[in-house]
């Protein structure tokens, strides 16, 4: 049996994230199904799962960096990674607020993981989440978070007692949410976001104590007992949380997640669009952004700090919401969902699916534009922020096609892409994963894509084109280390061919020429150069001239990749 932690160290944080992801995976559908406040898009459980998946992946990346060493990461590294991963991967209202809760906790737990620090962390988290919501409403996840923090307070107690008290406090508060929010009481359900937070806190209990908390019996959607007069408890729905009388759990199709700041009277409908984006901006710019977005719509939640923010709002003018972000800083990973009113609920408008689509992961904005023009649905992998499987599944859904070809363009994304493909297949989409290892291979595959021919034939042609493309990239060495080409020093320019360091140089132009010569020595007909945003056009011209003078039968094509990790990507076909 593994030793239980005396404080919340990095290993315990890693375990917590893993157990929370498992818990939300088990309970995702149930949480989706009880969501009635106020928009019926049925994805609170899914949004929470995807948010925690991103947090867990960030923590795993920290541990992966220590695989060759003898020590575990520092607690501060683990909790900050957890908070950052949740921030960049947050989905919907529920996921955005959970990201702020984790960020609030991380700010305290980075200094220590004992009982006293955890009590303070829970208090800071609850306060930070309330500040992030434009118009807080009781009977929501905010109420549950506050109750957890209050229950954790008291005399000096060991860590296990603190986490157990927080869980029980949250669970008790969740049971009362139908009394605080009339729409929940009418439907006979507890708040879905709060239900998800209880699952996350239950995972924390298990990580610290080694035992999963007892949840009690449950009744799923449509299985609650008949109402009883006087507000007595009628049963235990998802998570073993009592639901007062007043209505059975909702039957039929899942109903959706809603913002924390919308009025309870839903008859008047709501804004037409959900707008979400990450934003790089200064604090004072974000304060003005909040004011402007609050005037544009509702469901406003802005979380983050230290120059990186996650913005979520429901508006009628999606363009104005994005424009406000542009004026505040640099928005990216922009997602706009259109809603239409039908039968008193908001539902996503769905056109007839296309026959075939391509989903491609790209390392920068420039290639995203290129691939979009070619008809592909893109997912941007920014430096240090690889997409999670949920993000790829979301892209497959956005492609809205019966058949999808998925191009991950990174060897490290192989398992992530495979998981996304498997999930999409369970939803009835035929998905083929072409194991591209670099963006230049994805470009080559996309160039031969023909949606009018048979699916299998198209996939074979794209796979062959990718496989015939050798790839290279230039990188800057961060520290002294051994490589396949010898010892490099910090600041050296590394030329990686097919994933291995082949050249060590002093500057980008000379290293690029050497890499090109190595690759073209084996032959080739076309060179593809993808330039990072800081690489001047003059260098591209010089490399084109180098190829033209040394290899007469070889053509060169140049693309601007925008903000990407490598200053230069090279492909040879």
Secondary structure, DSSP 8 states (H G I E B T S, - for coil): -----SS--HHHHHHHHHHHHHHHHHHHHHHHHT--SS-----HHHHHHHHHHHHHHHHHHHHHTTTTSSS---HHHHHHHHHHHHHHH--HHHHHHHHHHHHHHHHHHTT--SHHHHHHHHHHHHHHHHHHBTT--SSSHHHHHHHHHHHH-SSS--HHHHHHHHHHHHHHHHHHHHHH-HHHHHHT---HHHHHHHHHHHHHHHHHHSS---------TT------TTS-EEEEEGGGEEEESS-----SS------SSS-S--TT---SEEEEEEEE--HHHHHHHHHHHHHHEEEEEEEEETTEEEEEEEES-HHHHHHHHHHHSEEEEEEEEEEEEETTEEEE-----EEEEEEEEESSHHHHHHHHHTT-EEEE-BTTB---HHHHHHHHHHH-EEEEEEE--SGGGHHHHHHHHHHHHHTT-EEEEE---SHHHHHHHHHT--TTS-HHHHHHHHHHHHHT-EEEEEEE--S-EEETTEEE-TT-EEEEETTEEEEEESSHHHHHHHHHHHHHTT--SEEEEEEETTS-HHHHHHHHHHHHHH-TT-EEEEEEEES-SSSEEEEE-
